Amino acid sequence: MRKMLSKKRAFEIIDRFPEARVLVIGDIMVDHFIWGKVSRISPEAPVPVVRVTSESLLLGGAANVLNNIFSLDGRAYISGVTGRDEMGTWINERLSEMKVQTEGILVKPDRPTSVKTRIIAHSQQVVRFDKEDKNPVSSEDRKKIVGYLQSVGPDIGAVVISDYNKGLVSKALLDSIRKIVKGAGIPLLIDPKQNGFSLYRNCDLITPNQAEASQALGRELNSRDDLVSGANRLIKSFGFRSLLITRGEEGMTLFENDGDIIDIPAVCKEVFDVTGAGDTVIGTFALATAAGASNREAAVLANHAAGIVVGKVGTATVTRKELVSVL
C-alpha cells in the first residue's frame, strides 16, 4: 500500500497555508449555544428544565468553513447573505475583527440571518431550534455574488460552495460560478445538502457524508461493495472529478474519476460532538488544495483536522499548531 502522506510532505503543505487563498460561497449562519445543567423534569410537561449557565455565539455554516480556514492561518474570502439584524451585525463585526473582507456579504433588510440555537446540558444537546428564511435569493443578489467572485478570482486557489439549503445555492448560481472557475483553472469544491446532486454536476470535488450519498442514490450503502458501486454511479452520473464520502467512525473514502479509491481511517480518539465537522473537512481540504496538495494529500490532512474537532464540544475549529502536533 502506498504511503498516503509523509510527515515531511505534510509539513511542506501546512507551511504554505498562510499564502493560500480560498473563497467560500454559501449559507452564512450563526451557531448559538445555550449551556446549562439539568437537575429536574418540568412539572408542566415531561421535558428537562435546563438551568442556563452561559451562552456563546459562533460562526456557522459557510462562515464556519471560513473560520476553519482562518484558524489554520489561511487567507479566506466569503460571499453570501445575512439579515440587517443583530446577528447579521455580529457576523460582520466578527469578520472585521478577523480582518476578513466583508464586501462579498449582502445585507438584506427583508431576510433574517440564519441562526441555529442549540441547548446543551452536561455536554449533550437537549434541543435545537432554527431561525431562517429558505426562500431563493433574487437574481440581482445572485449576480452580485458572481461579481464578487470575478473581483477576487485572480487571487484565489480554490472555491468552496457551502450549501446548507437555505436558499442561496441554485442551478443558476452554480452555472455562473462554473464558467468563471473553469476558465481560470480554479478548483470548485462542494459540501452538499440538497438531495439532487445534479445541481452540483461537473464539480472538482464533492464531500457528502454517507447518509447524504445514500439519499442521493436512493438506497442504503450497507457494505463495502455498496459504497464502491454507489460512488462510481454518482461520479459517472454527475461528472464529478472526485468524491470524498465521510463515514463517521470509519473515516472517509476518496473516489477519483480514474477509478482510484483511497480509504482513510478515522484518527479521532474520542468523539464528543460532530457539529461542524463537515465544515472542517472541506475547509481544510480546500486550503490544502490551494497550497498545492493533491486530492489524496488534502484528504489525509482534512481527516486529521476532523479528528481534532470532533473531540471538542460545540462548533469548533482546528489550528495549524494542533494539526502539526497530531502529525
C-alpha positions in Angstrom: 0.0 0.0 0.0 1.3 3.4 -0.9 2.1 5.8 1.9 -0.7 8.4 1.6 1.3 11.4 3.1 4.7 11.6 4.6 5.3 13.9 7.6 7.8 15.9 5.5 5.3 16.5 2.7 2.5 17.3 5.2 4.6 20.0 6.8 5.6 21.4 3.4 1.9 21.8 2.6 1.0 23.2 6.0 3.9 25.7 5.8 2.2 27.1 2.7 -1.2 27.7 4.3 -0.5 31.4 5.1 0.0 32.1 1.4 -3.0 30.0 0.2 -6.3 31.8 -0.6 -9.8 30.3 -0.6 -13.2 31.8 -1.4 -16.2 30.4 0.4 -19.6 31.0 -1.1 -22.7 29.7 0.7 -25.2 29.9 3.5 -23.8 32.1 6.3 -25.2 31.3 9.7 -24.7 31.9 13.4 -24.4 28.9 15.8 -25.9 30.0 19.1 -25.2 27.8 22.1 -27.0 27.9 25.4 -25.2 26.0 28.0 -26.7 24.7 31.2 -27.4 21.9 33.7 -30.4 19.7 34.2 -31.5 18.6 37.7 -35.2 18.1 37.4 -38.1 17.5 35.0 -40.7 20.2 34.3 -44.0 19.9 36.2 -45.7 21.4 33.1 -44.6 18.7 30.6 -42.2 15.7 30.5 -39.2 17.7 29.5 -36.0 18.6 31.3 -35.6 22.0 32.9 -32.3 23.5 31.8 -30.7 26.0 34.2 -28.7 28.3 31.9 -25.1 28.9 33.0 -23.8 30.6 29.8 -24.3 31.4 26.2 -22.0 31.7 23.2 -22.2 32.8 19.6 -20.0 31.1 16.9 -19.7 31.5 13.2 -21.7 28.8 11.4 -22.4 27.3 8.0 -20.3 28.9 5.3 -18.9 31.3 7.9 -17.6 28.2 9.9 -15.9 26.9 6.8 -14.2 30.3 6.5 -13.4 30.2 10.3 -11.7 26.8 9.9 -9.5 28.2 7.0 -8.7 31.3 9.1 -7.8 29.2 12.2 -5.4 27.2 10.0 -3.7 30.6 9.1 -5.1 30.5 5.5 -6.4 33.6 3.7 -10.2 33.4 3.4 -12.8 35.3 1.5 -16.6 34.9 1.8 -19.7 35.7 -0.1 -23.3 35.1 1.0 -26.3 36.8 2.6 -27.2 38.0 6.1 -30.1 40.0 7.5 -30.0 43.5 8.7 -30.4 42.4 12.2 -28.5 41.9 15.5 -27.0 38.5 14.4 -26.1 39.9 10.9 -24.3 42.8 12.6 -22.5 40.4 14.9 -21.2 38.3 11.9 -19.9 41.3 10.1 -18.2 42.7 13.2 -16.6 39.4 14.0 -15.3 39.0 10.4 -14.0 42.6 10.6 -12.1 41.7 13.8 -10.6 38.8 11.9 -9.6 41.2 9.1 -11.7 39.2 6.7 -13.2 41.2 3.8 -17.0 41.6 4.1 -17.6 43.2 0.7 -18.9 39.9 -0.6 -21.7 39.7 2.1 -25.1 41.0 1.0 -27.0 42.5 3.9 -30.8 42.2 3.3 -33.4 44.1 5.4 -36.2 41.7 4.4 -34.4 38.4 5.3 -33.3 37.3 8.8 -29.8 36.0 9.4 -29.9 32.2 9.7 -29.4 31.2 13.4 -29.2 27.7 14.8 -29.8 27.7 18.6 -28.7 24.6 20.5 -29.4 24.0 24.2 -26.6 21.9 25.7 -26.7 20.3 29.2 -24.0 18.1 30.5 -22.3 18.0 27.1 -25.5 16.7 25.5 -27.7 18.5 23.1 -31.2 18.8 24.6 -33.0 20.6 21.7 -32.2 22.8 18.7 -34.4 25.5 17.1 -33.7 27.4 13.9 -34.5 30.9 12.7 -34.2 31.2 8.9 -35.7 32.1 5.6 -35.2 29.4 2.9 -36.7 31.4 0.0 -34.3 31.6 -3.0 -32.2 34.8 -3.2 -33.1 37.2 -6.1 -31.3 37.1 -9.5 -29.9 40.5 -8.6 -28.3 39.2 -5.5 -27.0 36.2 -7.4 -25.3 38.5 -9.9 -23.6 40.4 -7.1 -22.2 37.2 -5.7 -20.9 36.2 -9.1 -19.5 39.7 -9.5 -17.6 39.3 -6.2 -16.1 36.0 -7.4 -14.9 37.7 -10.5 -13.3 40.5 -8.5 -11.3 38.2 -6.2 -10.8 35.4 -8.7 -7.2 36.2 -9.7 -6.1 35.9 -6.1 -7.7 32.6 -5.0 -6.6 29.0 -5.3 -9.9 27.3 -4.6 -13.7 28.0 -4.4 -15.8 26.2 -1.8 -19.6 26.1 -2.1 -21.0 25.6 1.4 -24.6 24.6 0.7 -26.9 24.3 3.7 -30.0 24.5 1.5 -31.1 27.9 2.9 -31.9 29.5 -0.5 -28.6 30.8 -1.7 -27.2 27.9 -3.8 -29.1 27.3 -7.0 -28.5 25.9 -10.5 -28.3 29.4 -12.0 -25.7 30.5 -9.4 -23.6 27.3 -9.9 -23.8 27.6 -13.7 -22.3 31.1 -13.5 -19.6 30.0 -11.0 -18.6 27.0 -13.1 -18.0 29.2 -16.1 -15.7 31.5 -14.2 -13.7 28.9 -12.3 -13.3 26.6 -15.3 -11.8 29.4 -17.4 -9.5 30.4 -14.6 -8.4 26.8 -13.6 -9.7 27.2 -10.1 -10.9 24.0 -8.3 -14.6 24.0 -7.3 -15.3 22.1 -4.1 -18.8 21.5 -2.8 -20.3 20.5 0.5 -23.8 19.4 -0.4 -27.1 19.5 1.5 -29.6 19.3 -1.4 -30.8 15.8 -2.4 -30.5 16.3 -6.1 -26.8 16.0 -6.8 -27.4 17.0 -10.4 -27.3 20.6 -9.1 -23.5 20.1 -8.4 -22.7 18.5 -11.8 -19.1 18.6 -13.0 -17.6 20.0 -9.8 -14.0 19.1 -9.0 -14.8 17.6 -5.6 -18.0 16.9 -3.6 -17.9 15.9 0.1 -21.2 14.2 1.2 -21.4 12.1 4.3 -22.5 8.5 3.9 -26.2 9.4 4.7 -26.2 12.2 2.1 -24.7 9.9 -0.5 -27.2 7.2 0.3 -30.1 9.7 -0.1 -28.7 10.9 -3.4 -28.6 7.4 -4.7 -32.0 6.4 -3.2 -30.5 3.3 -1.5 -28.5 2.4 1.6 -24.8 1.9 1.4 -24.6 -1.1 3.8 -21.4 -2.8 2.6 -18.1 -2.0 1.0 -19.4 -3.2 -2.4 -22.5 -0.9 -2.0 -20.2 2.1 -1.2 -17.9 1.5 -4.2 -20.7 0.9 -6.7 -22.7 3.8 -5.3 -19.7 6.2 -5.5 -18.9 5.1 -9.1 -22.5 5.7 -10.1 -22.5 9.2 -8.6 -19.2 10.1 -10.4 -20.4 8.8 -13.7 -23.9 10.3 -13.4 -22.8 13.8 -12.5 -19.3 14.1 -13.8 -17.6 14.7 -10.5 -13.8 14.6 -10.8 -13.5 13.4 -7.2 -15.9 12.3 -4.5 -15.0 12.3 -0.8 -17.5 10.4 1.4 -17.1 11.0 5.1 -18.1 7.9 7.1 -18.0 8.8 10.8 -16.0 6.4 12.9 -14.9 4.6 9.8 -13.1 7.6 8.5 -13.5 8.7 4.9 -13.1 7.3 1.4 -11.8 9.3 -1.6 -13.0 8.2 -5.0 -11.4 9.6 -8.2 -12.9 9.6 -11.6 -9.9 7.5 -12.9 -11.1 4.6 -10.7 -8.6 5.2 -7.8 -10.1 4.5 -4.3 -8.3 5.6 -1.1 -9.6 4.6 2.3 -8.5 6.9 5.1 -9.2 5.5 8.6 -10.5 7.8 11.3 -7.9 9.2 13.7 -10.1 10.7 16.5 -9.6 9.1 19.9 -12.9 10.1 21.3 -16.0 11.8 19.8 -17.8 14.5 21.8 -19.6 16.5 19.1 -19.7 16.2 15.3 -21.3 19.7 14.9 -19.4 21.4 12.1 -17.1 18.5 11.3 -18.1 18.7 7.6 -17.1 22.3 7.6 -13.7 21.4 8.9 -13.3 18.7 6.3 -14.0 20.9 3.3 -12.3 23.9 4.7 -9.0 22.0 5.4 -9.3 20.2 2.0 -9.7 23.5 0.1 -6.9 25.2 1.9 -4.5 22.2 1.3 -5.6 22.2 -2.4 -4.8 25.9 -2.7 -1.5 25.2 -1.0 -0.6 22.7 -3.7 -1.7 19.4 -2.2 -3.0 16.5 -4.3 -6.5 15.3 -3.6 -5.0 12.3 -1.6 -2.8 14.6 0.5 -5.6 17.1 1.1 -8.0 14.3 2.2 -5.5 13.0 4.7 -5.0 16.4 6.2 -8.8 17.0 6.3 -9.2 13.7 8.1 -6.7 14.6 10.8 -8.4 18.1 11.2 -11.8 16.5 11.6 -10.4 14.1 14.2 -9.4 17.1 16.3 -12.7 19.0 16.1 -15.0 16.1 16.9 -13.1 15.8 20.2 -14.4 19.3 21.1 -17.9 20.3 22.2 -19.8 22.8 20.0 -18.9 24.3 16.6 -15.2 24.0 16.7 -12.1 24.8 14.6 -8.6 23.4 14.4 -5.4 25.5 14.5 -2.4 25.0 12.4 -0.4 24.2 15.6 -2.9 21.5 16.5 -2.7 19.9 13.1 1.0 19.9 13.2 1.0 18.3 16.6 -1.2 15.4 15.6 1.1 14.7 12.7 
